[in-house]
Amino acid sequence: MDFDTTTNGRKDRSTTAQDIRRSSLAGSEDGTFRIPPASKKGVLVHLALQAWRVEMLDPKSLGQVRGREVDENGLRRALYRSSVGEIEHTLRPILKERKVVVEGRLPGTGRIALTRVGVEVEGQRPEDEVHYIGMTPVIFVIAAVVMPIRFVSLGQDDESLYILSGIGFAVFYGLRPFISKLMRPKD
């Protein structure tokens, strides 16, 4: 099954691929690319679309396009159908030694994929980003105290302490779904 991915095949499109390319050319005159954070493949797709918009990437170099003319949506579909290795192989000679600004927090796999392509990665975090204090160490300390008390009470043959520590561990285990909501913002 093959779909028409050309801009001429669509009757209700008000903007063409050339309009999109011209509008994005002004933002990347200094040679940097701005992409949103995403997963490994998502970052490469965003980067390839940015390179296509500034006419650095020929979509016919991808195997999924099969020599046809494609618009932005067709190229996006072809990129998501392609393998990560194929996208990296296509982008590496085009974007070597370029700078990529990621607008937000980039996962580690996305950063690794960008460094494998050979671009310089710069993260840009928003000023109003909320930072959180992790409560995980506190939870581990509580669990590390409650669990051994049961075994100590068994060794001392203290039945009431064994029951109380069992109830404490059951309460701790019952509160487990609510523990993730204990994250407190830093001031």
C-alpha positions in Angstrom: 0.0 0.0 0.0 1.5 3.3 -1.0 0.2 6.8 -0.2 0.6 10.0 -2.1 3.1 12.1 -0.1 3.5 15.0 -2.5 2.3 18.5 -1.8 0.5 18.5 -5.2 -1.7 15.6 -4.2 -3.3 17.5 -1.3 -6.0 20.0 -2.1 -6.6 21.6 1.3 -3.0 22.5 2.2 -2.6 26.2 2.5 1.2 26.2 3.0 3.7 24.3 0.9 7.0 22.8 1.7 8.8 25.7 0.1 7.0 28.1 2.5 8.0 26.0 5.5 11.6 25.9 4.3 11.8 29.7 3.7 10.3 30.4 7.1 12.8 28.2 8.9 15.8 29.4 7.0 15.9 32.7 8.9 16.2 30.9 12.3 19.3 28.9 11.4 21.6 31.3 9.6 24.3 30.8 12.3 24.4 27.1 11.5 22.7 25.9 14.7 19.7 23.7 14.8 17.0 24.0 17.5 15.1 20.8 18.3 12.7 19.7 21.0 13.7 16.9 23.4 12.7 13.5 22.4 13.8 9.8 22.4 16.7 8.6 20.4 14.9 8.2 17.1 12.7 11.3 17.7 15.8 13.5 18.2 17.2 12.2 14.9 13.9 12.7 13.1 13.6 16.3 14.4 17.2 17.0 13.4 16.7 15.5 9.9 13.6 17.6 9.4 15.5 20.7 10.4 18.3 19.8 7.9 15.7 19.2 5.2 14.1 22.6 5.9 17.4 24.4 5.3 17.9 22.3 2.2 20.9 20.4 3.5 19.2 17.0 3.4 18.1 15.4 0.2 15.1 13.0 1.1 16.0 10.8 -1.9 19.1 9.6 0.1 16.8 7.7 2.4 15.8 4.2 1.3 12.2 4.6 2.5 11.5 7.5 0.1 12.4 5.4 -3.0 13.4 8.4 -5.2 10.0 10.2 -4.9 9.5 13.8 -4.1 8.0 14.1 -0.6 6.7 16.9 1.6 7.4 17.3 5.3 4.8 14.8 6.5 6.0 12.2 3.9 9.6 12.7 5.0 8.6 12.4 8.7 6.9 9.1 7.9 9.8 7.8 5.9 12.2 8.8 8.7 10.2 6.9 11.3 10.1 3.9 9.1 13.9 4.0 8.6 16.3 2.5 11.1 18.3 4.6 13.5 21.5 3.5 11.8 20.3 4.6 8.4 19.3 8.0 9.7 22.6 8.4 11.5 24.4 7.4 8.3 22.5 10.0 6.3 23.0 12.8 8.8 26.6 12.2 9.7 28.3 13.8 6.6 25.8 16.6 6.5 25.8 17.8 10.1 29.4 17.0 11.2 30.8 19.8 13.5 27.4 21.6 13.7 25.7 22.8 16.9 22.4 21.5 18.1 20.4 23.4 20.8 17.9 21.2 22.6 15.0 23.1 24.0 14.5 21.2 27.3 15.8 18.1 29.0 17.4 15.6 26.7 17.4 11.9 27.6 20.7 10.1 27.6 19.9 7.9 24.6 19.1 11.1 22.6 22.3 12.7 23.6 24.3 9.6 22.6 22.6 9.5 19.2 23.5 13.1 18.6 27.1 12.7 19.5 27.3 9.6 17.3 26.2 11.8 14.4 29.0 14.2 15.3 27.2 17.4 16.4 27.8 19.5 19.4 24.9 19.3 21.8 23.8 22.2 24.0 20.9 21.9 26.4 18.7 24.9 27.0 16.4 24.6 30.0 13.5 27.0 30.7 14.0 29.5 33.5 10.7 28.5 35.2 11.6 24.8 35.4 10.7 23.3 38.8 13.4 21.4 40.5 12.5 18.6 42.9 14.1 17.2 46.0 14.2 13.4 45.7 12.6 11.5 48.6 14.0 8.1 47.5 16.8 8.1 50.1 14.4 8.7 52.9 12.2 5.9 51.8 15.2 3.5 51.6 16.3 4.5 55.1 12.8 3.8 56.5 12.7 0.4 54.8 16.2 -0.3 56.0 15.1 0.3 59.6 11.7 -1.4 59.6 12.7 -4.7 57.9 15.7 -5.6 60.2 13.6 -4.9 63.3 11.4 -7.9 62.4 14.4 -10.2 62.2 15.9 -8.9 65.4 12.6 -9.4 67.2 12.5 -13.0 65.9 16.0 -13.6 67.4 15.0 -12.1 70.7 11.7 -14.0 70.7 9.8 -10.7 71.2 6.4 -11.4 69.7 4.9 -7.9 70.2 7.9 -6.2 68.5 7.6 -8.7 65.6 3.9 -7.9 65.2 4.5 -4.1 65.4 7.3 -4.2 62.9 5.2 -6.4 60.6 2.3 -3.8 60.8 4.8 -1.0 60.2 6.2 -2.8 57.1 2.6 -3.5 55.8 1.7 0.2 56.3 4.9 1.2 54.5 4.1 -1.2 51.7 0.5 0.0 51.5 1.7 3.6 51.1 4.0 2.7 48.2 1.6 4.1 45.5 1.5 7.4 47.3 5.3 7.7 47.8 5.8 9.0 44.3 3.7 12.0 45.2 6.1 13.0 48.0 8.4 14.9 45.6 8.7 18.4 47.0 9.8 21.4 44.9 13.1 23.2 45.8 12.8 26.8 46.8 
